[in-house]
Amino acid sequence: MKNHLFYKKLKQTALDGNYSIEQVQALSFNQAADLLGTRDFTITFLNNMKRGVIDALRNRDDKANMEQLKQTAKTWLDANFPDWEAERDREDGKPYVKIWLEGRP
């Protein structure tokens, strides 16, 4: 379904229009038909498309929240520990970050 033209069009419309998850959840068949320019799909297909679009919107929101968190942390560290350094690594396949507040030893 994720390769279907209708799904791609609905997802792109939601992302470009900065739709909220609630707006997609409330999307009716008629509204979707207006957005897609056709009524050549079923309610079941619409519900599946909405689920996929909601996943894409959650992913978009998660990325934005992570970037905001990174910026907030960097700003705080820069203000309070101007010599701070960070290192990213993996242990047993799990990523971690080490932060030295007064520079790397």
Secondary structure, DSSP 8 states (H G I E B T S, - for coil): -TTSHHHHHHHHHHHHTT--HHHHHT--HHHHHHHHT---S-HHHHHHHHHHHHHHHHHHHHHHHHHHHHHHHHHHHHHH-TT-EEEEEEETTEEEEEEETT---
